């Protein structure tokens, strides 16, 4: 069962060349039948390991080394179905509802302003 959905902005600082960058990850938390909680990370709709672990840290674009990220911002996505007062719109059966969404460009995980280098 999904217990939480969120977008997490993770910042990375290379300990070798000091390049800084950030990436947005889609995160889902699930509770399994044994009541254990699991996190699933996605970057640009592809499953990836946790960016908070050495295995999931992306390489630095400048030197290729991997550094674990740190959470800098987070936006939970509300789970639907529980709030009777929430506005909602019925989706037509023909699938013609907002057809432009099928051709809209992908909102990429790194398509946001990146951290600025601090003056030396």
Secondary structure, DSSP 8 states (H G I E B T S, - for coil): -EEEEEEEEEEEE-TTT--EEEEEEEEEEEE-TTS-EEEEEEETTEEE--TTSTTT--B-TTT--B---EEEEEEEE--SSS-TTS------TTS-TTGGGGTS----TT-S--------
